[in-house]
Amino acid sequence: MKHHIAVLLGTGALLATGLVAAPNAAAATSCLGATCNGKNPAATTCANDARTVAGNQAPIDAMELRYSPSCRAAWGRFKISAPSGSKIEIKNKQGKKYTTYGSGKFYSVMINDKDVKAWACGYWSGNTECTGDY
């Protein structure tokens, strides 16, 4: 028990003197809003707090819209295994649009969703499916 107390006290002293950095409670965001346009969400901190905010508007249930509250950016993701040559278009009501090609359960690049609505459309094998906006 005395050993554990000594370790805790020693660590506290190092933290107080700045010799050991305390863990950051929240990592800084990689981008915010429009600065996220065209970026890969997996290459940023945006994927860390992402959640699905909208689904498809068709019976196939192939697409979802992902959103990062810390980055205020959105991207589309195929929920099905899309065939080669499939694409996702991510759009917002400011007229921005990005297209990402791929296959499998892939995702698009991000688009600004700060104070503007965004949505995603997937295109594969003659099918089209769009999410609701968020």
Backbone hydrogen bonds, N-H to C=O, Kabsch-Sander energy under -0.5 kcal/mol:
donor,donor_aa,acceptor,acceptor_aa,energy
5,I,1,M,-2.0
6,A,2,K,-2.3
7,V,3,H,-2.3
8,L,4,H,-2.4
9,L,5,I,-2.7
10,G,6,A,-2.6
11,T,7,V,-2.6
12,G,8,L,-2.3
13,A,9,L,-2.2
14,L,10,G,-2.1
15,L,11,T,-2.5
16,A,12,G,-2.4
17,T,13,A,-1.9
18,G,14,L,-0.8
18,G,15,L,-0.7
19,L,14,L,-1.6
20,V,14,L,-1.1
33,G,71,C,-3.2
35,T,32,L,-2.0
36,C,33,G,-2.1
37,N,34,A,-1.2
38,G,110,M,-2.8
39,K,36,C,-2.5
43,A,40,N,-1.4
44,T,41,P,-1.3
47,A,41,P,-1.1
48,N,45,T,-1.4
49,D,46,C,-0.7
50,A,47,A,-0.7
51,R,67,Y,-1.9
53,V,51,R,-0.5
53,V,65,L,-2.7
54,A,65,L,-1.1
57,Q,130,C,-1.2
61,D,58,A,-0.8
64,E,77,R,-1.6
65,L,54,A,-3.0
66,R,64,E,-0.5
66,R,75,W,-3.4
67,Y,51,R,-2.4
68,S,73,A,-2.5
72,R,68,S,-2.0
73,A,68,S,-1.0
74,A,111,I,-2.4
75,W,66,R,-2.0
77,R,64,E,-2.0
78,F,106,F,-2.8
79,K,62,A,-4.1
80,I,62,A,-0.8
82,A,80,I,-1.3
82,A,104,G,-1.7
86,S,83,P,-1.4
86,S,102,G,-1.2
87,K,123,Y,-2.3
88,I,100,T,-2.5
89,E,121,C,-2.8
90,I,88,I,-0.5
90,I,98,Y,-2.4
91,K,119,W,-2.8
92,N,96,K,-1.8
93,K,117,K,-2.2
95,G,92,N,-1.9
98,Y,90,I,-2.2
100,T,88,I,-2.6
102,G,86,S,-2.3
104,G,82,A,-3.6
106,F,104,G,-1.5
108,S,76,G,-2.6
110,M,39,K,-2.6
111,I,74,A,-2.1
113,D,72,R,-2.3
115,D,113,D,-0.8
119,W,91,K,-2.2
121,C,89,E,-2.5
122,G,129,E,-3.5
123,Y,87,K,-2.8
124,W,127,N,-1.9
127,N,124,W,-3.6
129,E,122,G,-2.2
131,T,120,A,-3.0
132,G,55,G,-1.7
134,Y,118,A,-2.0
